C-alpha cells in the first residue's frame, strides 16, 4: 500500500518538478530558443543508435518552415521527407513509397519558423552538466506519446545530439556532426524523383 501511495505521489509531483527545473533554467532555455530560431536551414551528418544498439548513419536536412529530410545511408537505404506535415517514406531497397499526414513533434519541431518551448510543447526535463545542456520536450496532444531531447553544448551555441524516447521509454540516440547552418539547399533536396511521386 505504501508503494502505491509513493507511486501516486511521484506521478503527481513529476510535472511540478519539471516546472521547477524549467523555472531554474529560464535563461538557458531562452538561449536555446534564440539559437534554434537563428537557423533557417541546416545540413548535418548523423549517427543513430537504436534502443537495440543498431547503428545507422546518414544525413539530415532542415529548411524552415516545414521541411525536413532524413537520408539513411547505412545499413538501410531509407529516406524520410517532411513537407508541411506531409510525410513520405521511401525505401530504396524495396523500391516502395509510403505517404501519411500527421504532426509529430519528433519530425516537425526543428522545422518551425519561430520555436517556442512553451508554445510548441511541454518541457518534461531540463538538465545541465559540465559540457552539455539538455531539454526534453513532448507534445501532450500526441496519441503515441514521444519525448524529444535536444542536447546542446555548454554555451548553447551548437545542437550536438537529439534523443527520441518512445512511450515504452526506449531511447534512440542521434549524434550530429559536420553541422552547417543557414546555407542554400537545393529545392530538389525535399522532393523525390518524379517517377516515385506518381505512385
C-alpha positions in Angstrom: 0.0 0.0 0.0 2.9 2.4 0.9 4.4 1.6 -2.5 1.2 2.5 -4.3 0.9 5.8 -2.4 4.5 6.6 -3.2 3.9 5.9 -6.9 0.9 8.2 -6.9 2.9 11.0 -5.2 5.7 10.6 -7.8 3.1 10.7 -10.6 1.6 14.0 -9.5 5.0 15.5 -8.5 6.7 14.9 -11.8 5.0 17.9 -13.7 5.8 20.1 -10.7 9.4 19.0 -10.6 9.7 19.6 -14.4 8.2 23.1 -14.0 10.7 23.8 -11.2 13.6 22.8 -13.4 12.2 24.9 -16.3 12.0 28.0 -14.0 15.5 27.4 -12.8 16.9 27.4 -16.3 14.8 30.1 -17.9 18.0 31.9 -19.2 19.4 28.8 -20.8 16.0 27.8 -22.3 15.7 31.3 -23.8 19.3 31.0 -25.3 18.3 27.6 -26.8 15.2 29.1 -28.4 17.3 32.0 -29.7 19.9 29.7 -31.2 17.3 27.5 -32.9 15.4 30.5 -34.3 18.6 31.9 -35.9 18.7 28.7 -38.0 16.9 28.9 -41.3 18.4 25.8 -42.9 20.7 23.0 -41.7 22.7 20.1 -43.1 24.5 17.6 -40.9 25.8 14.1 -40.8 24.3 11.9 -38.1 25.0 8.6 -36.3 21.9 6.9 -34.8 21.9 4.2 -32.2 18.6 2.4 -31.8 17.3 1.0 -28.4 18.6 -2.4 -29.6 22.1 -1.0 -30.2 21.9 -1.0 -34.0 23.9 1.8 -35.6 22.8 3.8 -38.6 24.4 6.7 -40.4 23.1 9.3 -42.8 22.4 13.0 -43.5 19.9 15.4 -42.0 18.5 18.4 -43.9 16.2 21.1 -42.5 14.7 24.1 -44.2 12.3 26.3 -42.4 9.4 26.4 -42.3 8.1 22.9 -42.5 10.7 20.9 -44.4 13.0 18.1 -43.2 14.8 15.2 -44.8 16.4 12.2 -43.1 18.6 10.3 -45.5 19.7 6.9 -44.1 22.8 5.7 -46.0 23.8 2.6 -44.0 22.9 -0.1 -43.2 19.5 0.5 -44.7 18.7 2.9 -47.6 15.7 4.8 -46.3 14.6 8.4 -46.9 12.1 10.2 -44.7 10.7 13.5 -46.1 8.6 16.0 -44.2 7.0 18.7 -46.2 4.4 20.8 -44.4 3.0 17.9 -42.3 3.0 15.5 -45.2 5.4 12.7 -44.6 6.9 10.4 -47.3 8.9 7.3 -46.6 11.0 5.9 -49.5 12.6 2.5 -49.0 15.2 2.4 -51.8 16.0 -1.3 -51.2 12.3 -2.4 -51.6 11.6 0.4 -54.1 8.5 1.4 -52.1 6.9 4.7 -51.3 4.6 5.3 -48.3 2.8 8.6 -47.6 1.0 9.8 -44.5 -0.1 13.1 -43.0 0.5 13.8 -39.3 2.1 16.3 -37.0 4.7 14.7 -34.8 6.9 16.8 -32.5 9.8 14.4 -33.3 9.8 15.4 -37.0 8.3 18.9 -37.0 9.8 20.7 -34.0 13.1 21.8 -35.7 11.2 22.9 -38.8 9.1 25.6 -37.1 9.8 29.1 -38.2 9.5 30.5 -34.6 10.3 27.9 -32.0 8.9 28.3 -28.5 9.3 25.5 -26.0 6.3 26.9 -24.0 4.0 27.1 -27.0 5.2 24.1 -29.1 5.4 21.5 -26.4 5.7 20.7 -22.8 9.1 20.7 -21.2 9.4 17.4 -19.2 13.0 17.7 -18.0 15.9 20.1 -18.1 19.5 19.0 -17.2 22.7 20.9 -17.1 26.0 19.2 -16.9 29.6 20.4 -17.2 29.7 20.3 -21.0 26.0 19.7 -22.0 22.6 21.3 -21.6 19.6 19.1 -22.4 15.9 20.0 -22.8 13.3 17.2 -23.0 10.1 18.3 -24.7 6.9 16.5 -25.7 3.5 17.2 -27.3 0.8 16.2 -24.8 -1.7 16.0 -27.6 0.0 13.2 -29.5 -1.7 9.8 -29.2 1.5 7.9 -29.1 3.5 9.9 -26.6 7.1 10.5 -27.6 9.7 12.8 -26.0 12.3 14.7 -28.0 15.6 15.5 -26.3 17.7 18.4 -27.6 21.3 18.3 -26.4 23.4 21.4 -26.7 26.9 22.3 -25.8 27.5 24.1 -22.6 27.4 27.5 -24.3 24.1 26.6 -26.1 25.7 27.5 -29.4 25.6 24.1 -31.1 22.9 21.4 -31.2 25.1 18.3 -30.7 22.6 15.5 -30.3 18.9 14.5 -30.3 17.2 11.8 -28.3 13.8 10.2 -29.1 12.1 8.4 -26.2 9.1 6.4 -27.1 6.1 5.5 -25.0 7.9 2.4 -23.7 10.8 4.6 -22.5 13.1 3.2 -25.2 15.8 5.7 -26.3 17.1 6.4 -29.8 20.2 8.5 -29.8 21.1 10.7 -32.7 24.5 12.4 -32.7 25.1 15.2 -35.2 28.4 16.2 -36.8 29.7 18.4 -39.6 26.8 20.8 -39.0 26.3 23.6 -41.5 23.6 26.2 -40.8 21.9 28.9 -42.9 23.2 27.5 -46.2 21.4 27.4 -49.5 19.8 23.9 -50.0 18.7 22.8 -53.4 14.9 22.7 -53.7 15.2 19.2 -55.1 16.5 18.1 -51.7 13.0 17.8 -50.4 11.4 16.2 -53.4 11.5 12.6 -54.5 12.2 11.7 -58.1 9.1 12.2 -60.3 8.8 8.6 -61.1 8.1 7.8 -57.4 5.8 10.8 -56.8 3.4 9.4 -59.4 2.8 6.2 -57.4 
